[in-house]
Amino acid sequence: MHTAKFYESLPRQRHFSSLTKPAAFTPLPDDWVICCSDIVDSTGLIAAGKYKTVNMVGASVIAAMQNALDGAAFPYVFGGDGTSFAVSAAQAATARRTLARLRRWVKQEFGIALRVAMIPVHEVRAQGLDVTVARHAVSDNADYAMFSGGGLAWAEDQMKQGHCVIPENTDETPPDLTGLSCRWNTIPARNGLILSLVMVPGPMATASQFSRVAAEILTRTAALARGGHPVAAEGPGIALLPRGLGLEAKLTHGTGSVLRKWLSLMVGTMLTSWLFRHKKPMGQFDPTHYLAVMSDNADYRKFDDGLKMTIDCTPDLQSEITAILQKAQTAGHIRFGLHAQDEARLTCIVPSASSDDHVHFVDGAAGGYTRAASNMGKIQRE
């Protein structure tokens, strides 16, 4: 098999629980590269009330790469304030150029420092780590990459230490962020709270020890309606003029003016909002079908060298999960962080509203994964 076709050839696994087993993952080819991104001082931006901006900038990496690769599938994982992904050797130059452009663009438009880095897989393996990947099909129309092996986390840490960072350049070409959007209302908890969880293996833990804890958490959350899925089957609401429209315009205006982009988005959003509210199809677009697919396609749990979940949770189950995690942390099997909030939020990539392959990244609306990660290792109290 040609390594460029590696990811396309992976089977799409339907059952998330099967991903607790290391055998579900396949090593990346040795000539591939890992790319990482994250926002400098995302915690400070969140404290300033800018988590929607953090989420959008974090997801912009995925939109930029999808467009740069002309829609070709590649493995990526969204982490709230950043994204990590892998590409083949043949795609590496495109990835480097795209990330450099995006880094400059985000600095120019928002004054936000975006770290971006690229590390060959063979360098990860030289550290005694690995990067293995699986494809989890959340529906018939969408799937997400899952990562294991410890290599992705190591690469992200190297980036934060300033290693393998892609430098700023003078290329003023804006990245193509077509499809990136943030128009939906936040989603209130139906069961009591939205719980964001980040859990990684302990320093000396075995794969089986971590897997057992992950499986126990998934078993407990399975008792929730739809496994704790924060997005209702009928989808979230949408305002006539969403508050995130200006943010979307600023990120995606390209070589045109921000005002012209905002006006274009405003007209289109007012129309689609009316269609959603009245459940009126138009041409090939059926709002009722779109919302059902959106809920199915949403990414609310993932494996990213650990387990990450944002679930609609009861207070009682939060207490149970906390007790399980604290016991496992004391035994050295895991490290974890939790963050509870009242709402979830969506960040979306929609290449075409008339096709069913749109993807939606779920995070907590008040810090989510970033706050949970910052609570890693701390004593959790209810």
Number of C-alpha atoms within 10 A of each C-alpha: 6 6 16 17 12 17 21 14 10 13 12 18 17 15 10 17 15 13 24 22 15 16 10 16 19 18 15 23 19 17 14 21 23 27 28 29 28 24 23 15 12 24 18 11 17 21 12 9 13 15 25 24 21 23 31 23 29 23 27 29 28 23 23 23 25 20 17 18 16 9 11 10 16 21 20 23 22 25 24 27 27 27 23 26 22 27 27 22 17 13 16 18 12 15 25 17 15 21 27 25 21 27 25 23 22 20 12 12 11 13 10 20 17 23 22 28 24 25 22 20 24 18 16 20 15 9 10 10 18 22 26 21 25 26 24 21 18 20 17 13 14 21 22 25 22 24 31 26 22 20 22 26 20 17 25 25 13 17 22 19 10 13 14 17 19 21 13 14 11 8 11 13 14 19 28 21 25 19 19 25 25 22 23 21 17 17 22 19 20 17 15 17 22 32 28 31 27 27 26 24 24 19 10 10 14 13 16 13 17 23 21 15 22 24 17 15 17 19 13 14 21 14 11 16 14 14 15 25 24 33 29 19 14 14 18 18 15 18 14 16 16 16 14 16 20 19 20 22 21 17 27 23 19 17 10 9 12 18 13 12 19 19 14 12 19 18 12 11 19 16 12 20 20 15 17 18 14 11 14 14 14 11 7 9 16 16 22 18 14 19 19 15 23 25 21 21 24 24 25 23 21 22 24 24 21 23 25 24 25 27 28 33 24 19 15 10 14 20 14 13 18 21 14 14 24 19 13 20 20 12 13 17 23 26 24 27 25 30 23 25 18 17 22 27 26 28 24 24 23 18 19 12 15 16 13 18 19 20 25 24 20 29 31 33 23 23 29 31 27 27 23 22 22 16 18 17 17 12 12 16 8 7
